[in-house]
Each structure stands twice: as C-alpha cells, then as structure tokens.
Amino acid sequence: MTDNPDNSITIRHCAHCGQEPANGHKLKSCHGCFAGPLYCSTACQRAHWPIHRLAFHGLDLTRDRDFYRIHVEPDVLDCGYPSIEAFSLAISDFLEAHKWAFTTTALSHRVVRFGTFMDDYPPDMVLQYRLSTRGPKRNPAHGFRWDSVRWKRLDEWLTELSLHYMLDEVREALQIARRAADQQFEDGDRYCEALPVVYTIDDLPLILWQLLPQYDPRGVHPPPGWSKSACEDVAYLCTKSVNNKVVLRCPGDPRAVSHGAGVALPGHFVRSERNWHWQAFEGGWGSAGGVAPHPSVAEILKGDYKSKPRPEDMMRALTVYRDGIPTRGIRMDGDGNPLIYV
C-alpha cells in the first residue's frame, strides 16, 4: 500500500462543493431521497439541482414511509441493517465509492451495443446493474456484490420489481430528466445522448436510476473489432474490481469521479480523519517496475480477457469517447490500432 491516502478522494462529501464532515458540522442527505446525495448546506443543495434532477432516488422516504415499511423493511432487517435509513446510506456510499467503475462500465456497454454515435438507441432501453447485499460492512465500499449488467426495456425492468403499474409515471419522469440533461449538456459539441443506468438490489421494489451523458469521439472511429473487444474487457475489469473489493480511481484528475475519465489505478478506502479516503495499492497494476501487484489486483488480472492487453491499455480504449479529452490526434501502433491521444 502507499504510505498515505489521497485526501482529495473521499466517500462522504458535499455533492456540490466537496466539503467533508467536520467537527460540529454534519452532512445531510436530500430530504426524502432514497440513497440520495449529501449536502453541507441548503445553498449547495439548490446549486446542485441541475445535476441532482438527472437521477431518480426512489419513492419519498417520508411521504411513502408505509410502502417501505411493508415492502422493503422486512428484507432490509433480515440482511442485518438496523433501519431503512441505514440501508439507504449503505447504497449511497457504495455507489459513490465505485462511481468510476459504474460510469466506465456504462460507457463500455454503450459503445459495444450502440456504436460511436448512438443513432439506433431506443428511448425505452435502460442499462441495468443488478446488485446483491453482503450485509452491513464497516468499509462502505464492501457492502454489495455486482452480479450482472444487462440491457432491458423500461417495462421489463419495472415488471421484475413488481412495479409495472408505475410504467407511465416512471417513463414520464425519465423523459423530463432527459430533457433536463439535454439542456445541461447540449452546449458541448460532442454530447449525443443521456444514458439511463438503473440499479436493482436484491429484487427489492426500489426505483433507482441516473442519467449519464454520452459523447461522440470527434470523428475518430477506432476499428470495430478492436473497439468491441477492448471495451468488453474494460467492463469486465470494472466488475471484477468491485467484486474483489478494489476501488478504481484516477488520482489528480478532477474529472475522474464525475466522468470516469483517464486511466484508473487500483486501491481501496481507508478510515482517516473522520472520513473514508482512497488509497492506491503499491505496485499499481503490476505492469511496470517489477513490483508485484496487491493480491486482490492479481486476482482481477487472472480474468478471461479477450484482447489481453495491459489494464492501462484497456482503459485507454475508451479515451476517444470521453468528454474534455484533448483531440489533436491519435497515435497508432504498427497494426493500425489507436493507442492514446497525443
């Protein structure tokens, strides 16, 4: 492990300004939201609304308390959580901890399924992340297992949750959020679509989704065979990392958390100064300097990867699809495959 955690990467912080909990000052969750963001003040909550409204955090914890008590709370208590609120915070912490992996996997699946410009993307299609609880854990990055990633129609997803009767309501909410996303991101000349990612947790009747902006690669189109295999490997790397309790982050990159940018390093969260701070593993991916990788990283690298490049090269496969990356050109290897922006 490295000697010191990266104090700039934390789990619990204000979703708008980044402030952490301090003596005499606690962060508060959005009132009523299930697994919602945390804020240090009402002013930050209001300022963050243009982004917060691009996600749907379940039914209102206050208004719909009876629904949670009847349909959710018994299973939550059986899993060892003391309350619905504790379960809500556990989900929020886990999604925040592994945000890079979740964001990057969505990008990978989008490129594989719908290609460069998403011209054939159907509006009722969602990307489902199925999670299962491991029970309450001291480390908030360890509380769930990532079981699968599947494309689903909106009605299929709601039917699985026994919430098919809410189809019209959820579809309308998604349409409103999509229009808001278009307004938020359309100034960028590369923005093409807002991709809905939905979370299913132990088949509980929870409606959780977020919209992730997707971008065109500025006219640079990697060879189809290379792009598909490399992107599939990135998604596989992300899911194996989460399930081996490894947290992927890009230290020093301000876009890394919100957009999944760059080449991530493997690490974990450690408790320090009243919060959980990310710490990179010594040896990184074990591909340079002769330093052996952490045992959890070594386990990840044993996976059945299709293109079999180094992890760093897998992640660079998606560079052309990310927002805000310099675009002066692509350096090619001897076989005509793109390596990285130069």
N, C-alpha and C positions, 0 to 999 in steps of 0.2 A: 504494500500500500504506500501511497505517497505520505509525506510527513504531515501535511496539513490539508484540511478540507478546503474546497473552493467556497469561500463565504458568499460569493455572488450568486450561487445556485442553491436555492432552498425550496422546501416543500410548502411551508406556510408563510405567505406574504400577501400584501395587498395586491389584488389583481390589477389595479391601475398604476399605483406609484411604486410598488415593490417593497414598501415598508414592512419590516418584520415585527413580531410581537416584542414589546419592551416592558420594562417594569412599570406597572400601573396602567398599561395601555394594551388592551386585548383586541385582536381582530374579530370582526363579527361577520357571520355569513349573511348572504342576501336573505331577507326575511321571507320565509315561506318556501324558498327553493330547496329541492332535494339535491344533495351533492353539489350545491352551488358554490360560486366563488366567494372569497373572503375579502373584506374591505377594512381599511383603517378609519374611514370616516364616511359620512353621508355624501360629502362633496366628491370623493373618489368613486363612490358607487354611482352617482349621477354621471360623472365624466366617463365612466366605463360602459355606460348603457349601450352605445353603438356596437360594441363588441359582445356584451353580455346577451343582447337580444338575438344573437345568431345561434344561441343554444336553447334547448328546452330541458328544464330540470324537474321533470315530473309534475305531479299534482301538488297543490299548495299544502305544505306540511301543517299549516294552521287551519286553513279552511276545510281541507279534506282529511282531517285527523281520523274520522271514523273509518274511511277507506283503508288507510294504512293500518289502523288497529285491527281490522278484520282480515284483510287480505295479505298483509306484509309482515306485521309484527310477530305473529307466531313463528314463522320460519326464521326471522332475524334472531329472536330469542333462543331458538333451538341451536343456532350457529354459535351462540355464546356472547352475542352483543347485548349490552345492558338495555339498549333502547333504540328506537328508530333513528334518533338524532346521532347516536354514536355510529350506527351503520352508515348514515348519510355522510358523516365526516370521514369515515374509513374509505368510502368510494371516492370522495373528493380528493383525499390525499393520494390515493393510488393513481388516479388519472393524472394528477399534477406531477407526481414523481416520474411517471413513464410517458410524459407528453411527447417527447422526441420520438419514441418508438411508435406510438399510436399515430402521430401525424405522418411520419415517414412511411409507415405501412399503408396508410390510405393513399398516399401519392403513388406508391409502387403498384397497388392493385388498380388504381385508376389508369395508369399508363398501360398496363398489361391488358386490361379489359376494353378500354375505350380509346387507346392510342394517344396521339400527340395533341389533338385539338378538341377531343370530346364531342365531336359533331353528332354522334349517334347515341349520346347519353339520354336515356328516357327519364322524364321528370319524377316518376314514381319509384325509381330504383334507389335503394339505400345500401350502404356497406355496414353489415352487422358484425360487431365484435361481441363474441359470447365469452363471458367471464364466469368463473365459479369461485365462491368464497373459500378461503383457507381458515376462516375464523379470525378472531381478534389477534393481531400481532403487534408487538412493541414497535417494530420498524414498519412505518406506514407504507413502504414500498413492497412489502411482502404479503399483503392481505388477500390477494386474489390470484387465480390462475387464468391465463389467457388460453381458452380452449379452441377457438376457431375464428376464422374470418370468412364471411360469405356475403355474396351479393343477394339481396332479397327485394322483392316488391314490397312496397309500404304495407299493403293489405296482408301479405304473408307474415311479416314481422308482427303486426298487431294481433293476428289470429293466433300465433304462437303464444302470445301473452294473455290470451283470452280477453283481449280488448278490441275486438273487431268492430264493436259498436261505436268506437271512437274514431273510426276512419275519417269521416268528413271533418271532424274537429281538428285532428292532427294534420290532415292534408292542408287545411286552410292555414294552420299555424306555420307549417313548413313553407307554404307559398309566401306568406307575409315575411318570414325570415329570409327567404331567398331574395325577395325584392330589396330588403334592407341590405343584404350582402352585396348585391349589385351596386347599390348606391354607395356603399362603403369602399368598394374596391375597383369600380369601373374606371377611375381616373388612371389606373395603371394600364398601359397599352398591351400588357401580356395577360391580363385577367380574362379567363374564359368561362368559369363556372364555379358555383359553390357546391361542394360535395357533402351530402349528409352522411355522417357516421352515427350509427345507433348502437347503444350498449344494452345487451341482455345479460342479466345477472341471476344465475340460478333459476331462470324462467319466472322470476318474480314479476308481477304486473307493474313494472316501472317504466315510464316513458322518458328515456334519456337520450338526447341526440345533440349534436353540434354540427355546424356547417364549417367546412374547411375550404378556403379559397384555393382554386387551382389555376395554374398559369401555363401559357404556351412557351415553347423553348426558343422564341425569337427566330424561327425559320431553320434552326439546326435540328435535323432529324436523324438520330442515331440509327444504324442498321437494325431492322426489325428483330432479327434473331438475337443479336447482341443485347438489345434493349430488353426483350422479354425475359431472357434467362437471368440477366443481371438484376432486373427489378424483382423477379420472383425470389432471388437469393437474398435481396435486401429485406423483403418482408419476412422471410424465414429466419434470418438473423435477428430481426427485431423480436419476433415471438419467442424464439429460444432464449434470448437475453432476458426478457421479462420473466419467463418461467424458471430460469436459473437464478432469479433474484439479482440480476445485473442491470444497472441503470445506465442507459446510454445518454451522454450529454456532450455538448461542444463547448468546452471552457473558453471564455474570452470572446465568444461570438454572440453579440446581443440579439441576433435573430434566431439563435439555436433553440430556445424554448418555444417561442411563438410560432415559428415556421418550420422547425425541423431542419434548419439549414446546416450545411457543412458536413465534415467527416467527424462522426462522434467517437468518443473514447469510452471504454467500459469502466464502470465504477460502482459505487454504492452510496447510500445516505448514512451518515453517522450523526449521533446526537452531540450538539455543541452549542453552547451559548443560547439555551432555551429554544433551539430550533433544530431542524434536520438539514444538514449541509452535505452537498455532494462531494465525494472524494474519489478521484481516479485511482484505478489499480496500478501499482507499479508493474512495468512491463507492457502496459497497454494491450495491444493485440498480439504481442509476441512476434511481430514480423520484422523487427529491426533491433540491432544492438545485441542480439544473442541472449536477451533476458527472457526467461520463461514466463508465460502469462499466468495470471491467477488461476487456480484450479477451476473456478466457475467459468472463466473465459475459455480455458482449454476444453471444457465440456461442450461449450457452444460451438467451438471450431470443429468438433467431430461430426457435425451435421452433414446431411446428404445434399450438398450444394451442387447446382447444375453447372455453373460456369467455372467454379473452383478458383476464383481469384483471391487475392488478399481481401480482408474485410474493408480496408480503406478504399480499394478499387470498386468493391460492390457499391459502397455508398456514393462514390463519385459518379456512378451510373445515372443517378438522378439529378446531378448538378444542373443540367440544362433546363430542368422543369421547375426549378426553384425561383422564388421571387428575389430580386435585388442582387443577383449574381452578375459580375462583370461579363460583358459579351463581346470581347474583341476577337474571339475566335476559339477554335478547338484544336488542341494538339492531338495528332493521330499517331498510333503506333504503326509498325511495319505492315500490319494486316489491314490497315484502314479503319481500325476501331478507335473511337474517341476516348481520350484518357482524362483530360481535365481542362478547364478554361485556362488560357494563358493571357 
